[in-house]
Amino acid sequence: MARPVGAEAEAWRAAHRRLFEHLCATTQEGDQPTLEDLQPLYQAVAHGCQAGLRQEACDEVYIARILRGQENYSTFKLRAFGSDLGTIACFFDSPRPPHPRLPRRALRGDSGKWSPHAAVRF
């Protein structure tokens, strides 16, 4: 599906922003969430990236709520490799970046936090 342009593009981003905000606000994952409990957050990341909120989706949702920081909860406790890989793919502009290990638009890599370069581990 081709991405909209002009005024349609702004409406597209606004709709994805509303979905991102709604999913973030209404998901109560709890202390020991299951993969099913985290699904709305995985969806929130995808919508956040479509809304142009990649850094926020990465820092506030993927790292803080899905991975739970250095705990890597989804990866190591839930073994949700497929869900994590699908989510990491959202941070890339296209399925074929200029170099197979680097996204076209990298997130902040100097913040000491996760960056899409971690996708290489998959």
Kinemage of the C-alpha trace (Angstrom):
@kinemage 1
@onewidth
@group {chain A} dominant
@subgroup {mainchain}
@vectorlist {calphas} color= white
{ca met a 1} P 0.000 0.000 0.000
{ca ala a 2} L 1.384 3.396 -0.980
{ca arg a 3} L 1.748 5.983 1.739
{ca pro a 4} L -0.510 9.017 1.448
{ca val a 5} L 0.921 12.435 0.613
{ca gly a 6} L -0.004 16.007 1.495
{ca ala a 7} L -3.024 16.529 3.716
{ca glu a 8} L -3.772 12.818 3.607
{ca ala a 9} L -0.323 12.107 5.036
{ca glu a 10} L -0.993 14.393 7.982
{ca ala a 11} L -4.333 12.674 8.645
{ca trp a 12} L -2.547 9.293 8.370
{ca arg a 13} L 0.022 10.307 10.989
{ca ala a 14} L -2.647 11.823 13.245
{ca ala a 15} L -4.709 8.613 13.149
{ca his a 16} L -1.673 6.512 14.002
{ca arg a 17} L -0.783 8.942 16.804
{ca arg a 18} L -4.267 8.562 18.312
{ca leu a 19} L -4.005 4.761 18.140
{ca phe a 20} L -0.520 4.892 19.701
{ca glu a 21} L -1.715 7.105 22.557
{ca his a 22} L -4.842 5.017 23.139
{ca leu a 23} L -2.958 1.708 23.235
{ca cys a 24} L -0.305 3.125 25.571
{ca ala a 25} L -2.867 4.639 27.921
{ca thr a 26} L -5.231 1.672 28.116
{ca thr a 27} L -2.747 -1.189 28.407
{ca gln a 28} L -2.147 -2.305 31.981
{ca glu a 29} L 0.510 -4.982 31.602
{ca gly a 30} L 1.043 -5.670 35.316
{ca asp a 31} L 4.103 -7.144 37.042
{ca gln a 32} L 4.332 -10.483 35.211
{ca pro a 33} L 2.613 -9.935 31.845
{ca thr a 34} L 2.064 -12.714 29.363
{ca leu a 35} L 2.788 -12.297 25.677
{ca glu a 36} L -0.944 -11.758 25.170
{ca asp a 37} L -0.890 -8.943 27.755
{ca leu a 38} L 1.908 -7.216 25.819
{ca gln a 39} L 0.270 -7.431 22.386
{ca pro a 40} L -1.351 -3.968 22.589
{ca leu a 41} L 2.086 -2.498 23.350
{ca tyr a 42} L 3.633 -4.210 20.339
{ca gln a 43} L 0.812 -2.706 18.267
{ca ala a 44} L 1.402 0.683 19.905
{ca val a 45} L 5.025 0.640 18.730
{ca ala a 46} L 3.939 -0.044 15.144
{ca his a 47} L 1.408 2.805 15.240
{ca gly a 48} L 3.906 5.128 16.932
{ca cys a 49} L 6.439 4.524 14.175
{ca gln a 50} L 3.797 5.185 11.504
{ca ala a 51} L 2.950 8.433 13.323
{ca gly a 52} L 6.577 9.546 13.207
{ca leu a 53} L 7.098 8.918 16.931
{ca arg a 54} L 9.909 6.379 16.600
{ca gln a 55} L 12.040 7.614 19.477
{ca glu a 56} L 9.080 7.829 21.855
{ca ala a 57} L 7.839 4.392 20.767
{ca cys a 58} L 11.310 2.978 21.314
{ca asp a 59} L 12.133 4.610 24.654
{ca glu a 60} L 8.748 4.720 26.363
{ca val a 61} L 7.090 1.589 25.034
{ca tyr a 62} L 9.545 -0.937 23.602
{ca ile a 63} L 12.413 -0.424 26.055
{ca ala a 64} L 10.505 0.655 29.163
{ca arg a 65} L 7.372 -1.483 28.965
{ca ile a 66} L 8.063 -4.449 26.681
{ca leu a 67} L 11.751 -5.124 27.312
{ca arg a 68} L 11.607 -3.587 30.804
{ca gly a 69} L 15.003 -2.033 30.381
{ca gln a 70} L 18.005 -4.261 30.948
{ca glu a 71} L 15.719 -7.098 32.073
{ca asn a 72} L 14.865 -7.856 28.418
{ca tyr a 73} L 11.627 -9.326 29.739
{ca ser a 74} L 9.935 -10.154 26.438
{ca thr a 75} L 13.042 -11.699 24.929
{ca phe a 76} L 14.393 -13.740 27.828
{ca lys a 77} L 11.391 -14.408 30.077
{ca leu a 78} L 8.677 -14.821 27.438
{ca arg a 79} L 10.976 -15.988 24.627
{ca ala a 80} L 9.000 -13.710 22.292
{ca phe a 81} L 11.680 -13.545 19.599
{ca gly a 82} L 9.189 -13.252 16.739
{ca ser a 83} L 7.225 -10.463 18.376
{ca asp a 84} L 10.403 -8.586 19.266
{ca leu a 85} L 11.842 -8.958 15.775
{ca gly a 86} L 8.585 -7.769 14.202
{ca thr a 87} L 8.622 -4.767 16.482
{ca ile a 88} L 12.250 -3.926 15.765
{ca ala a 89} L 11.401 -4.003 12.051
{ca cys a 90} L 9.011 -1.088 12.658
{ca phe a 91} L 12.002 1.159 13.337
{ca phe a 92} L 13.297 0.645 9.794
{ca asp a 93} L 12.108 2.757 6.849
{ca ser a 94} L 11.944 -0.121 4.398
{ca pro a 95} L 12.559 -3.838 4.321
{ca arg a 96} L 15.841 -3.218 2.494
{ca pro a 97} L 17.992 -0.591 4.206
{ca pro a 98} L 21.132 0.570 2.402
{ca his a 99} L 23.271 -1.723 4.560
{ca pro a 100} L 21.762 -4.947 5.917
{ca arg a 101} L 22.675 -4.118 9.506
{ca leu a 102} L 21.835 -0.425 9.649
{ca pro a 103} L 18.465 1.339 9.548
{ca arg a 104} L 18.013 4.261 7.208
{ca arg a 105} L 17.127 6.496 10.139
{ca ala a 106} L 18.768 5.332 13.328
{ca leu a 107} L 17.337 6.224 16.682
{ca arg a 108} L 19.521 7.997 19.210
{ca gly a 109} L 22.450 5.688 19.669
{ca asp a 110} L 24.432 7.956 21.955
{ca ser a 111} L 21.870 7.985 24.771
{ca gly a 112} L 23.204 4.785 26.262
{ca lys a 113} L 19.910 3.130 25.456
{ca trp a 114} L 18.927 0.465 22.962
{ca ser a 115} L 19.155 1.265 19.275
{ca pro a 116} L 18.030 -0.741 16.219
{ca his a 117} L 21.592 -1.953 15.807
{ca ala a 118} L 20.470 -4.563 18.323
{ca ala a 119} L 18.451 -6.092 15.490
{ca val a 120} L 21.665 -7.723 14.381
{ca arg a 121} L 21.415 -10.158 17.312
{ca phe a 122} L 18.348 -11.706 15.695
